Amino acid sequence: MAVVLIVDDDRGTVEGFHAVLRRAGYEVATAQTAADGLTHACQRRFDLVLSDLKLPDISGIELLREIRIHRIDVPFVVVTAFGSIATAVEAIKLGAADYVEKPLAAAALLTVVRRSMQETTLPAGERRLGEEDATADPRATRALHVIAQRYREPGLSLRTVAREVGVSSEYLCRLLKRHTGRGFVAHLHQRRVREAQRLLRETGLSVKEIAFQIGFERTSHFDLRFRSVCGESPTAYRGRHGNREPRARGTATVDDE
């Protein structure tokens, strides 16, 4: 049974998340402060941490940083009612599996939990390998080929690729990490961002058009992932590297949704 740690001082949120996760078959532990959350994380193994951004002692981002300092490899999701692009980018750079905003419906919560458990960080000290090392295993090579061919599909998932390769989702995630240094979600977003960079440099497509063309369903999600990889927005990247004027029928802003 997978175990989820909820770190939040809002009783309503904790009770709601707790009920949804227990009904779905998860074991749940709770903490009201970052300090208690860190203590829990150090004392036992969790499959996921769901943490509020605003905690009584330190922020959820600081808790994530402390967990990484303690070399605890656990998927971490920041949940907040006060979202911003800057904090979302910081969370992802620190290794957060996701950054989501309240309120979160039961179905959305379960989707976030299941998806985040598929994408974990590398154990501390593990060497990051290049994609060329995937040739050590033909199944990894096949998986990378499938991703390269289908990354533009909005619904492309770890399960879909694993099915094509002929292995389980869990095994494929471990296989990709061992041979490329990244899990499925990170590799997929890296591939999409590389294509976005090319389109920003070489075409007049709007940011919204590029986001949809490379598989993102929301421009804001594309902007977040692009910033986490490149350290700047798609519009800023285009301004420095490529076409500054998108076609008249599109725009180059995140608000264009």
C-alpha positions in Angstrom: 0.0 0.0 0.0 1.4 3.4 -1.0 1.8 5.9 1.8 1.1 9.6 1.4 2.2 12.4 3.8 0.0 15.5 3.9 1.6 18.6 5.4 -1.0 21.4 5.9 -2.3 23.4 8.9 -5.7 23.8 7.4 -8.0 21.2 9.0 -10.5 21.2 6.2 -7.9 20.5 3.5 -6.3 17.8 5.6 -9.6 16.0 6.3 -10.7 16.3 2.7 -7.5 15.0 1.2 -7.3 12.3 3.9 -10.8 11.0 3.1 -10.2 10.9 -0.7 -6.9 9.2 -0.4 -8.1 6.6 2.1 -11.0 5.7 -0.1 -8.6 5.2 -3.0 -6.6 2.7 -1.0 -3.7 4.9 0.2 -2.3 5.0 3.7 -2.1 8.6 5.0 0.0 10.4 7.6 -0.5 14.1 8.4 1.6 17.0 9.8 0.6 20.6 10.6 4.0 22.1 10.3 7.1 21.8 8.1 9.1 20.7 11.1 6.7 17.8 11.9 6.6 17.0 8.2 10.4 16.7 8.0 10.5 14.6 11.1 8.0 12.2 9.6 9.9 12.1 6.3 13.2 11.3 8.1 11.6 8.5 10.3 9.8 6.5 7.6 9.5 6.0 3.9 6.7 7.8 2.0 5.7 7.3 -1.6 4.5 11.0 -1.9 4.5 14.2 0.1 1.6 16.7 -0.4 2.6 20.0 1.2 0.8 23.3 1.4 2.9 26.3 0.3 2.1 28.5 3.3 2.9 26.6 6.6 3.1 28.1 10.1 6.9 27.8 10.4 8.5 27.8 6.9 7.1 27.5 3.4 6.5 24.3 1.5 9.3 25.3 -0.8 11.7 25.4 2.2 10.4 22.1 3.4 11.2 20.6 0.0 14.7 22.1 0.1 15.2 20.6 3.6 14.0 17.2 2.4 16.5 17.3 -0.4 19.3 18.4 1.9 18.5 15.3 4.0 18.9 13.2 0.8 15.3 11.9 1.0 14.1 10.8 -2.4 10.4 11.2 -2.4 8.0 12.7 -4.9 6.9 16.1 -3.6 3.8 18.1 -4.6 3.3 21.7 -3.6 -0.4 22.6 -3.1 -1.4 26.2 -2.7 -4.2 28.7 -2.9 -1.6 31.5 -3.6 0.1 30.3 -6.8 2.7 32.2 -8.8 4.9 31.3 -11.7 8.1 32.2 -9.7 7.3 29.8 -6.8 6.2 27.1 -9.2 9.4 27.3 -11.2 11.5 27.3 -7.9 9.6 24.2 -6.8 10.2 22.3 -10.0 13.9 23.3 -10.1 14.2 21.8 -6.6 12.7 18.5 -7.9 9.0 18.9 -7.1 6.9 16.4 -9.1 4.1 19.0 -9.5 2.7 22.3 -8.3 -1.1 22.6 -8.1 -3.6 25.1 -6.9 -6.5 24.8 -4.5 -9.3 24.0 -4.5 -8.5 20.5 -5.8 -11.5 18.2 -6.6 -11.2 14.5 -5.6 -10.6 13.3 -9.2 -8.0 15.9 -9.8 -6.2 15.1 -6.5 -6.0 11.4 -7.4 -4.7 12.2 -10.8 -2.0 14.4 -9.3 -1.0 11.7 -6.8 -0.9 8.9 -9.3 1.0 11.0 -11.9 3.5 12.3 -9.3 4.3 8.8 -8.0 5.5 7.9 -11.5 8.0 10.7 -11.6 10.6 10.6 -8.8 13.9 12.3 -8.3 17.3 10.5 -8.7 18.9 9.2 -5.5 21.5 11.5 -4.2 24.9 11.0 -5.8 23.6 8.9 -8.7 25.5 9.9 -11.9 23.4 11.6 -14.5 23.9 9.9 -17.9 23.4 11.2 -21.4 20.7 9.9 -23.7 23.3 8.1 -25.8 23.8 5.7 -22.9 20.3 4.4 -23.5 21.9 2.1 -26.2 22.9 -0.1 -23.3 19.4 -1.5 -23.2 17.3 -1.9 -26.4 14.1 -1.3 -24.4 15.3 2.1 -23.3 16.3 2.9 -26.9 12.8 1.8 -28.0 11.1 4.0 -25.3 13.2 7.0 -26.3 12.2 6.4 -29.9 8.5 6.2 -29.0 8.8 9.5 -27.1 10.6 11.2 -30.0 7.9 10.1 -32.4 4.9 10.9 -30.2 5.8 13.7 -27.8 3.4 16.1 -29.5 0.4 14.0 -28.3 -1.2 15.8 -25.3 -2.2 12.5 -23.7 1.1 10.7 -24.0 1.7 8.9 -20.8 4.2 6.6 -19.1 1.7 3.7 -19.4 1.2 4.2 -23.1 5.0 4.1 -23.8 5.5 1.2 -21.5 2.8 -0.8 -23.3 4.5 -0.1 -26.6 7.9 -1.2 -25.2 6.4 -4.3 -23.6 7.3 -3.6 -19.9 5.5 -2.3 -16.8 5.2 1.4 -16.1 7.3 1.1 -13.0 10.1 -0.8 -14.8 10.2 1.7 -17.6 10.5 4.6 -15.2 13.5 3.0 -13.5 14.9 2.0 -16.9 14.8 5.6 -18.2 16.4 7.0 -15.1 19.2 4.4 -15.2 20.0 5.1 -18.8 19.2 8.8 -19.2 19.3 10.3 -15.7 15.6 11.4 -16.0 12.3 9.8 -15.5 9.6 9.7 -18.1 7.9 13.1 -17.3 11.2 15.0 -17.1 12.4 13.4 -20.4 9.1 14.2 -22.2 9.2 17.8 -21.1 12.8 18.1 -22.0 12.0 16.9 -25.5 9.1 19.3 -25.8 11.1 22.2 -24.6 13.9 21.5 -27.1 11.3 21.6 -30.0 9.8 24.8 -28.5 13.2 26.5 -28.6 13.6 25.6 -32.3 10.1 26.9 -33.1 10.6 30.1 -31.2 13.9 30.7 -33.0 12.8 29.7 -36.5 9.1 30.4 -36.9 6.5 33.1 -36.3 4.1 30.9 -34.4 2.6 32.4 -31.3 3.5 31.0 -27.9 0.0 29.5 -27.6 0.3 27.8 -31.0 3.7 26.4 -30.1 2.4 25.1 -26.8 -0.4 23.2 -28.5 1.8 22.0 -31.3 4.2 20.3 -28.9 1.6 18.6 -26.7 0.7 21.1 -23.9 -3.0 21.6 -23.3 -2.5 24.9 -21.4 -0.2 27.7 -22.3 0.5 28.4 -18.6 1.7 24.8 -18.2 4.0 25.2 -21.2 5.4 28.5 -19.8 6.0 26.9 -16.4 7.9 23.9 -17.9 9.9 26.1 -20.3 11.0 28.4 -17.4 12.0 25.5 -15.3 14.3 24.2 -18.1 15.5 27.4 -19.6 15.4 29.9 -16.7 13.3 32.4 -18.7 9.9 32.6 -20.4 9.2 31.6 -24.0 8.7 35.2 -24.9 12.0 36.3 -23.4 13.8 33.4 -25.1 12.3 34.4 -28.5 13.4 38.0 -27.9 17.0 36.9 -27.4 17.3 34.1 -29.9 14.7 34.4 -32.7 11.6 35.9 -34.2 10.4 38.8 -32.1 7.1 39.2 -34.0 4.7 36.3 -34.1 2.0 36.1 -36.8 -0.7 38.6 -36.4 -3.4 36.0 -35.6 -1.5 34.8 -32.5 0.1 36.3 -29.5 3.2 35.6 -27.6 2.0 35.9 -24.0 1.1 33.4 -21.4 -2.3 35.1 -21.0 -3.2 33.9 -24.5 -5.2 30.9 -23.5 
